[in-house]
């Protein structure tokens, strides 16, 4: 049997000349979540993302055997 968890990260677009600011910010936060869940025995099963207005939503789907 498997146990699943979903983590949602939200980033808002800012006025800046750096068009990659969301990618840079999210990379650090995603790695932190991967490390956090790996310590609990979870592995990343899937990802998804969507944008709505000025926000980008990143979904991380984790699973582990129980």
SULLIN-V990366 format. One record per helix or strand. SS is the DSSP state (~ for helix, > for strand). FROM is the first residue (numbers start at 1). TO is the last residue. If there is no record, write none. Layout:
BEGIN
[[SS/FROM/TO] [SS/FROM/TO]]
END
This chain:
BEGIN
[[>/2/12] [~/21/39] [>/43/52] [>/55/65]]
END
